[in-house]
Amino acid sequence: MSKNETNPIGTARTALAKNIYRWTEENDHLEPGIPGLMLVRYEAPTEPMSAMYEPCICLVAQGAKKVQLGNEEYIYDKNNLLLTSVGLPGVAQVIQASKEKPLLSLVLKIDLRMVAQLMVDSNLPVARNQQPGRGMAVSEVSGPLLDSFQRLLDLLDTPEDIPILSPLILKEILYRLLMGELGPRLRSIATAGSHGQQVAKAVGWLKENYAKQLKVEGLARKTGMSVSTFHHHFRAMTAMSPLQFQKWLRLHEARRLMLTENQDATTAALQVGYESPSQFSREYKRQFGAPPLRDIKSLHKKGKTEVVSGAA
């Protein structure tokens, strides 16, 4: 563990790191009993790993991590947190970690209903006509936010207090985010009828129906937008088109089926919605750098899975 930093934020961050370190000594990916919270430890850098980021806050107390979203790169470390306001596919990589100074972080899923209620309770402006920004962003970590997370983790020592006190602290965390520079992104997603919320609904539909034929006109109709407006806002939030988003979902699900359920490439391709195995093989190679059979053999040889479903 590193020595305490002398400024108040540094001291709070060191205390949080010690807390995460303590709770992850026996389980490096721990869901400790507070709804939506996961504590994470890595003792070495990792290779890039495909990840579906749900709406969440990723806060690092020690070490650093990188996420690739389309052609964009987001690095978050002890000074900067990562906020994802809508489900997004990315490529994650731990870039700073060692046995002596492991990456120590936490992931907190965002309850958008709680965000919407806080907006009402706080009389915050809605964002119906606001241009939705990217659904992923990095922002500097504040001292009060670190203190809130520290108090949340302190509840793990008194589990009987969690049902009563954790909802209050979770509201405080979301309130601080709403009042900070990332607040407009959360408000865009939580405002009923906003472009951000409509795109989030489209993302949810794609995740549940990726194997179906995608008709962008029909999906645009579901959001109440014209096709051109829908395309514009979807790309603004996700850094990809609806068709690219669907392709990512299909290819990663096929990879998971081959890797964890031992399906052959043709069966997996058909199951995720491809009609042409040859097209599937071409697109798979472009995505993962090798044809399906060679890629899966390589992953088995490494003895690890690069298909993950969360932001940990």
ZAROKOL-462088 format. One line per 3 residues: their letters; for each residue x, y, z of N, C-alpha, C. Coordinates in steps of 0.2 Angstrom, whole numbers. Each point is the difference from the previous one (the first is absolute). Example, Ala and Ser with C-alpha at 12.3 -4.5 7.8 and 13.67 -1.06 7.14 Angstrom:
% ZAROKOL-462088
as> 66,-28,39,-4,6,0,4,6,0 | -2,5,-4,4,6,1,-4,5,3
This chain:
% ZAROKOL-462088
msk> 4,-6,0,-4,6,0,4,6,0 | -2,6,-3,4,6,0,-1,4,6 | 5,4,1,0,4,6,-6,5,-1
net> -2,3,6,-6,4,0,2,7,-4 | -4,2,-4,1,7,-3,-2,5,5 | 4,6,-1,-1,5,6,-6,4,-1
npi> -3,1,-6,-6,4,-1,-6,-4,2 | -5,4,2,-7,-3,2,-2,-6,-5 | 0,2,-6,-3,-5,-5,5,-6,0
gta> 6,1,0,5,-5,0,-1,-5,6 | -1,3,6,-1,-4,6,-7,-4,-1 | -5,3,-3,-6,-3,0,1,-6,-5
rta> 3,1,-6,1,-5,-5,4,-6,3 | 6,2,4,4,-5,3,-5,-5,5 | -4,4,4,-5,-4,4,-4,-5,-4
lak> -3,3,-5,-4,-4,-5,4,-6,-3 | 6,1,-2,4,-5,-2,1,-6,5 | 2,2,6,1,-5,5,-6,-4,2
niy> -6,3,-1,-7,-3,1,-1,-5,-5 | 1,2,-6,-1,-5,-6,5,-6,0 | 6,2,2,6,-5,1,-2,-5,5
rwt> -3,2,6,-2,-4,5,-5,-5,-2 | -5,2,-4,-6,-4,-1,1,-4,-6 | 6,1,-4,1,-4,-6,6,-5,1
een> 2,-1,6,6,-4,1,-2,-7,-2 | -6,-3,1,-2,-7,-1,-4,0,-7 | -3,5,-2,-4,0,-6,2,6,-4
dhl> 3,0,-6,2,6,-4,-6,3,-4 | -5,-3,0,-6,3,-3,-6,-1,5 | -1,4,5,-5,-1,5,-6,4,0
epg> -6,-3,0,-6,3,1,-2,0,7 | 1,5,4,0,0,7,-6,0,4 | -6,1,-4,-6,0,4,-4,6,-1
ipg> 3,5,-2,-3,7,-2,-3,0,-7 | -6,1,-1,-3,-1,-7,4,4,-5 | 2,-3,-5,3,3,-6,8,1,1
lml> 3,-2,5,7,2,2,4,-6,-1 | 6,1,-3,5,-5,-1,7,3,1 | 4,-4,4,7,2,2,5,-4,-4
vry> 5,3,-3,4,-3,-5,7,1,2 | 4,-6,-1,8,1,1,3,-4,-6 | 5,3,-3,4,-3,-5,8,1,2
eap> 4,-5,0,6,0,2,5,0,-6 | -2,1,-6,4,1,-6,-4,3,-6 | 3,3,-4,-3,3,-6,-4,-6,-4
tep> -5,1,-4,-3,-5,-4,0,2,-7 | -1,-5,-4,-1,1,-7,-7,3,-1 | -1,3,-6,-7,3,-1,-6,-5,0
msa> -5,2,4,-6,-5,1,-6,3,-2 | -4,-3,-4,-7,2,-3,-4,1,6 | -4,5,1,-4,2,6,-6,3,-2
mye> -6,-1,3,-6,3,-1,-1,5,6 | 1,6,-1,-1,5,6,-7,2,1 | -3,-3,6,-7,3,1,1,7,4
pci> -6,3,0,1,7,4,3,-1,7 | 6,3,1,3,-1,6,5,5,1 | 3,1,6,6,4,2,6,-5,1
clv> 5,1,-3,6,-4,1,5,5,4 | 2,-1,6,5,4,4,6,-4,2 | 6,3,-2,6,-4,2,3,4,6
aqg> 2,-4,5,4,3,5,7,-1,0 | 2,-5,-4,7,-1,-2,1,-4,-6 | 5,3,-5,1,-4,-6,-3,4,-6
akk> -1,-3,-5,-3,4,-6,-3,-5,-5 | -5,2,-4,-4,-5,-4,-1,4,-7 | -1,-3,-5,-2,3,-7,-5,-3,-3
vql> -5,4,-3,-5,-3,-4,0,3,-7 | -1,-4,-5,-1,2,-7,-7,0,-2 | -3,5,-2,-7,0,-2,1,3,-8
gne> -1,-5,-4,1,2,-7,7,2,-1 | 1,6,-3,7,3,-1,2,4,6 | -4,1,5,2,4,6,3,-4,6
eyi> 4,3,4,3,-3,5,-1,4,7 | -2,-4,5,-1,3,6,4,-3,5 | 4,4,4,4,-2,5,-2,2,7
ydk> -1,-4,5,-2,2,6,5,-3,5 | 1,4,6,5,-2,5,-2,3,6 | 5,1,5,-2,3,6,-3,7,0
nnl> 2,4,-5,-3,7,0,-6,0,-4 | -2,-5,-4,-6,1,-5,-4,-6,0 | -7,1,1,-4,-6,-1,-3,0,-7
llt> -3,-6,-1,-3,-1,-6,-8,-1,1 | -4,4,-4,-7,-1,1,-3,-2,-7 | -4,-6,0,-3,-2,-6,-8,1,2
svg> -3,4,-5,-7,1,2,-5,-4,-4 | 3,-4,-5,-5,-5,-4,5,-6,-2 | -4,-6,-1,4,-6,-1,4,1,-6
lpg> 7,-1,0,4,1,-5,6,-6,-1 | 1,-2,-6,5,-5,-1,7,3,0 | 5,-2,3,6,3,0,6,-6,1
vaq> 6,3,0,6,-5,1,4,3,6 | 0,-4,5,3,2,6,7,-3,1 | 4,4,4,7,-2,1,3,3,6
viq> 2,-4,5,4,2,6,7,2,-3 | 2,6,1,6,3,-2,5,1,5 | -2,0,6,4,2,6,-2,-4,6
ask> 4,-5,1,-1,-5,6,6,-4,1 | 1,-2,7,6,-4,1,-2,-4,7 | 4,-5,2,-2,-3,6,1,4,6
ekp> 5,5,-1,2,4,6,-5,6,0 | -2,2,-6,-5,6,0,-6,-2,-5 | -4,-5,2,-6,-2,-4,-5,5,-2
lls> -3,-1,-6,-6,5,-2,-5,-2,5 | -3,5,4,-5,-1,4,-6,5,-2 | -5,-3,-1,-6,4,-3,-7,-2,2
lvl> -5,4,-1,-7,-2,1,-4,2,-6 | -5,-4,0,-5,1,-6,-7,0,4 | -3,6,-2,-7,1,3,-5,1,-6
kid> -5,-5,0,-5,1,-5,-4,6,1 | -3,3,-5,-4,6,1,-7,-2,0 | -4,2,5,-7,-1,0,-3,6,-3
lrm> -2,0,-7,-3,6,-3,-6,2,3 | -4,-4,3,-6,2,3,1,4,6 | 5,-1,4,2,4,5,3,7,-2
vaq> 3,0,-6,3,6,-3,-6,4,-2 | -5,-3,-3,-6,4,-2,-4,3,6 | 0,-4,6,-4,3,6,4,5,3
lmv> 7,0,0,4,5,3,0,6,-4 | -1,0,-7,-1,6,-4,-7,3,2 | -5,-4,1,-6,3,3,1,4,6
dsn> 3,-4,5,0,2,7,5,7,0 | 5,0,-4,4,6,0,-1,5,-5 | -6,0,-4,-2,5,-4,5,1,-6
lpv> 3,-5,-2,6,0,-5,-4,1,-7 | 3,4,-4,-3,0,-7,0,-6,-4 | -6,-1,-4,0,-6,-4,4,1,-6
arn> 1,-5,-4,4,1,-6,-3,-3,-6 | -6,1,-1,-4,-3,-6,3,3,-7 | 2,6,0,2,2,-7,8,1,0
qqp> 3,-3,5,8,1,0,3,-5,-4 | 5,2,-4,4,-5,-4,3,-5,4 | -1,-7,0,3,-5,4,8,0,-2
grg> 4,0,5,7,-1,-1,2,-7,0 | 6,-2,0,2,-6,0,-2,-4,6 | -2,-6,0,-2,-4,5,5,-2,5
mav> 6,2,-1,6,-2,4,4,6,1 | 2,2,6,5,6,1,4,-1,6 | 5,3,1,5,0,5,-1,7,4
sev> 1,0,6,-1,6,4,5,0,6 | 2,5,2,4,1,6,-4,-2,7 | 3,-4,4,-3,-2,6,1,5,5
sgp> -6,1,4,0,6,5,1,-4,7 | 2,4,5,1,-2,6,-7,-2,3 | -5,4,0,-7,-3,3,-2,-6,-3
lld> 1,-1,-7,-2,-7,-3,4,-6,3 | 7,2,1,4,-6,3,-3,-1,7 | -1,5,4,-3,-1,7,-6,-4,0
sfq> -5,1,-5,-6,-3,-1,1,-8,-1 | 5,-1,-4,1,-7,-2,4,-4,6 | 4,4,4,3,-3,6,-5,-2,5
rll> -5,5,1,-6,-2,5,-4,-6,-3 | -1,0,-6,-3,-6,-3,4,-6,2 | 6,-1,-1,4,-6,1,0,-1,8
dll> 0,5,4,0,-1,7,-6,-4,2 | -5,1,-3,-6,-4,2,1,-8,-1 | 5,-2,-3,2,-7,-1,2,-3,7
dtp> 2,4,4,2,-2,7,-6,-1,5 | -6,3,-2,-6,0,4,-6,-2,-5 | 0,-6,-3,-5,-2,-5,-7,1,2
edi> -1,0,7,-7,1,2,-2,7,-2 | 4,5,-1,-1,7,-2,-1,1,-7 | 2,-5,-4,0,1,-8,-7,1,-2
pil> -6,-3,2,-6,1,-3,-3,7,1 | 2,3,6,-3,7,1,5,5,-2 | 6,0,1,5,5,-2,2,0,-7
spl> 1,-6,-3,3,0,-7,-4,4,-5 | -7,0,0,-4,4,-5,1,7,1 | 2,3,6,1,7,2,6,2,-3
ilk> 6,-4,1,6,1,-3,0,0,-8 | -3,-5,-2,-1,-1,-8,-3,6,-3 | -5,3,4,-3,6,-3,5,6,0
eil> 3,0,6,5,6,0,6,-1,-5 | 2,-6,-2,5,-1,-5,-3,3,-7 | -6,-2,-1,-4,2,-7,-1,7,0
yrl> -2,3,6,-1,7,0,6,4,-1 | 6,-2,2,6,3,-1,2,0,-7 | -1,-6,-3,1,-1,-8,-5,5,-4
lmg> -6,0,2,-5,5,-3,2,7,0 | 3,2,6,2,7,1,7,2,-3 | 4,-6,-2,6,1,-3,0,1,-8
elg> 6,0,-3,1,1,-7,-3,-5,-4 | -1,-6,3,-3,-6,-4,-8,0,1 | -2,5,4,-8,0,1,-4,0,-6
prl> 2,4,-5,-4,1,-6,-1,-7,-3 | 5,-4,0,-1,-7,-3,-5,-4,3 | 0,0,7,-4,-4,4,-7,3,-1
rsi> -1,6,-1,-7,3,0,-3,-1,-7 | 5,-1,-5,-3,-1,-7,-3,-7,0 | 3,-5,3,-2,-7,0,-6,-1,4
ata> -1,4,6,-5,-1,5,-6,4,-2 | 0,5,-5,-6,4,-1,-4,-3,-5 | -6,-1,2,-5,-4,-4,-1,4,-7
gsh> 0,-3,-5,-1,3,-7,6,3,-3 | 5,0,4,6,3,-3,4,-4,-5 | 4,3,-5,3,-4,-5,5,-5,4
gqq> 3,2,5,4,-5,4,-3,-6,2 | -6,1,3,-4,-6,3,-3,-4,-6 | -2,3,-6,-2,-4,-5,5,-4,-3
vak> 6,3,-1,6,-4,-2,2,-6,5 | -1,1,6,1,-5,5,-5,-6,-1 | -6,2,-1,-5,-5,-2,2,-4,-6
avg> 2,3,-5,2,-3,-6,6,-5,1 | 5,2,4,5,-4,2,-2,-6,4 | -5,1,4,-3,-6,4,-3,-5,-5
wlk> -4,3,-5,-3,-5,-4,5,-4,-4 | 5,4,-3,5,-4,-3,4,-5,4 | 1,1,6,3,-5,4,-4,-6,1
eny> -7,1,0,-5,-6,1,-1,-3,-7 | 1,3,-5,-3,-2,-7,6,0,-5 | 6,-1,2,6,0,-5,-1,-5,-5
akq> -3,-6,1,0,-5,-5,-5,1,-5 | -5,5,1,-5,2,-5,3,4,-5 | -4,0,-6,2,5,-5,-1,7,2
lkv> 5,4,-1,-1,7,2,-3,4,-5 | -5,3,1,-3,5,-5,0,7,4 | 5,4,-2,2,6,3,-7,5,0
egl> -3,0,-5,-6,4,-1,-5,-2,6 | -1,-6,1,-5,-2,6,3,2,7 | 7,-1,0,3,2,7,-1,7,1
ark> 1,4,-5,-1,7,0,-7,2,2 | -5,-4,-3,-7,2,2,-1,-2,7 | 3,-5,3,-1,-1,7,2,6,5
tgm> 5,3,-3,3,6,4,-4,6,-1 | -4,0,-5,-4,7,-2,5,5,-4 | 5,-3,-3,4,5,-4,0,-2,-7
svs> 2,4,-4,1,-1,-7,7,-5,-1 | 0,-3,-5,6,-4,-1,7,4,1 | 0,5,-4,6,4,0,2,3,7
tfh> -6,2,4,1,3,7,3,-6,4 | -4,-6,0,2,-5,4,7,-2,-1 | 2,-1,-7,7,-2,-1,5,5,3
hhf> -1,7,0,4,5,2,1,-1,8 | -6,-1,3,0,0,8,3,-7,2 | -1,-5,-4,3,-7,2,7,0,0
ram> 3,3,-6,7,0,-1,3,5,6 | -3,6,1,2,5,5,1,-4,7 | -4,-4,2,0,-3,6,5,-6,0
tam> 0,-4,-5,3,-7,0,7,0,-4 | 1,5,-4,6,0,-4,0,-5,-6 | -6,-3,-1,-1,-5,-6,-7,1,-2
spl> -2,-3,-6,-6,0,-3,-4,-6,3 | -7,0,-1,-4,-6,3,2,-6,-3 | 2,-1,-6,2,-6,-4,7,-2,3
qfq> 5,5,1,6,-2,3,-1,-3,8 | -5,3,3,-1,-2,7,-3,-7,0 | -4,-1,-4,-3,-7,-1,5,-5,-2
kwl> 5,2,-4,5,-5,-3,5,-2,6 | 1,6,4,4,-2,6,-3,-5,5 | -6,1,1,-4,-4,5,0,-7,-3
rlh> -1,-1,-6,-1,-7,-4,7,-3,1 | 5,3,-2,7,-3,0,2,-2,7 | -1,4,5,2,-1,6,-4,-6,4
ear> -6,0,-2,-4,-6,2,2,-6,-3 | 1,0,-6,3,-6,-4,6,-2,3 | 5,4,1,6,-2,4,-1,-3,6
rlm> -5,3,4,-1,-3,7,-3,-7,-1 | -5,-1,-5,-3,-7,-1,6,-5,-2 | 4,2,-4,6,-5,-2,5,-1,5
lte> 1,5,4,5,-1,6,-3,-3,6 | -6,1,2,-2,-2,6,-6,-6,-1 | -3,-1,-6,-4,-5,-1,2,-5,-6
nqd> 6,1,-2,3,-4,-5,-4,-1,-6 | -3,5,-2,-4,0,-7,5,1,-5 | -1,-3,-6,4,1,-6,-2,7,-3
att> 4,2,-4,-1,7,-3,-6,1,-4 | -2,-5,-4,-6,0,-4,-6,1,5 | -1,-5,5,-5,0,4,-1,7,4
aal> 6,2,3,0,7,3,-2,6,-4 | 2,0,-6,-1,5,-5,-8,0,-1 | -3,-6,-2,-7,0,-1,-4,2,6
qvg> 2,-2,6,-3,2,6,-1,7,2 | 6,4,-2,0,7,1,-3,4,-5 | -2,-3,-6,-4,3,-5,3,1,-7
yes> 6,-3,-1,4,0,-6,-4,-5,-5 | -1,1,-6,-2,-4,-5,5,-3,-4 | 6,3,0,6,-2,-4,6,-2,4
psq> 2,-6,1,6,-2,4,6,4,-2 | 1,1,-7,6,3,-3,0,7,2 | -6,3,0,0,7,2,2,1,8
fsr> -3,-5,4,1,0,7,8,0,1 | 3,-5,-4,7,-1,1,4,6,-2 | -2,3,-5,4,7,-2,-1,5,5
eyk> -6,1,2,-1,5,5,3,-1,7 | 0,-7,2,3,-2,6,8,1,0 | 3,-1,-6,7,1,-1,2,7,1
rqf> -4,5,-3,1,7,0,-1,2,8 | -4,-3,3,-1,2,7,5,-2,5 | 2,-6,-1,4,-3,5,7,-2,-2
gap> 2,1,-7,6,-1,-2,2,-7,-3 | -5,-4,1,2,-7,-2,-7,-3,-2 | 0,-6,-4,-6,-3,-2,-3,-4,7
plr> -6,-1,0,-3,-3,6,4,-6,3 | 1,-5,-4,3,-6,3,7,1,3 | 4,4,-4,7,2,3,-1,4,6
dik> -4,5,0,-1,5,6,-2,-4,6 | -5,-5,-1,-2,-4,6,5,-4,3 | 4,-3,-5,5,-5,2,6,4,4
slh> 1,7,-2,5,4,3,-3,2,7 | -6,1,1,-3,2,7,0,-6,4 | -1,-6,-2,0,-6,4,7,-1,2
kkg> 5,1,-4,7,-1,1,3,4,6 | -3,7,-1,2,4,5,-3,-1,7 | -6,-4,0,-3,-2,6,-4,5,3
kte> -2,5,-4,-4,5,3,-6,2,-5 | -5,4,2,-5,2,-4,1,8,-1 | -1,2,-6,0,7,-1,-6,3,-1
vvs> -6,-4,1,-6,2,-1,-3,2,7 | -1,6,2,-3,2,6,-6,4,-1 | -4,1,5,-7,3,0,-1,6,4
gaa> 5,2,3,-1,6,4,6,5,0 | 0,5,4,6,5,0,5,-2,5 | 0,-5,3,6,-2,5,6,0,-3
